[in-house]
């Protein structure tokens, strides 16, 4: 049942789907119960004779106590029950050691991705340097940043590896949504938030924005390419080569 959910290829997807189903079925049960009572009351207590008056009364402590206490107990149960699954995904002390760190920057209506260059080190970045031509605010003075690799609307990652995403936004609030990875996290301007995931299957998956961010919100989507380690290494090497060539080109121009 509920196989209309997007294909789950995330290591922690089962837990998320389990919670989703549980809450869904509780909601359906309450919906059916409330409406069944509603319809029964309409029929049972409909006006039978002309001039008959409805029965009025004020307050019922037992009734009011129950409809407050029951939802309270239900929410308390859901809070404690979901915490075990939640803590594996969201608590920073439970985050596995990342195999790859990627920075992600939201911009109306694009996703920018940044990988450290062949030196494995991200160049220093500064908020004040952020612009549409330098979405991460990479400091041009820092040599570590010169070979950093950036892409737009396309993110490549190796399969079966822990990917740590460092997420932010340069304008309004966006939400980084990877449906197949069961990942959804707000991208907040002025803040860097870490999230992680691990894909158990190669393929092309959707990257979406899950926060209405403006008239072009629907355009804000990209592709997540989950590749074998070998394919990913080839891809990132190509990116390094391109970045180095662009760098050499720029230096030549300045020397002339
Ligand atoms: Cu957006």
Boltz pocket constraint, residues with backbone or C-beta under 6 A from the ligand:
constraints:
  - pocket:
      binder: B
      contacts: [[A, 106], [A, 107], [A, 108], [A, 109], [A, 173], [A, 174], [A, 175], [A, 209], [A, 210], [A, 211], [A, 212], [A, 213], [A, 217], [A, 220]]
      max_distance: 6.0
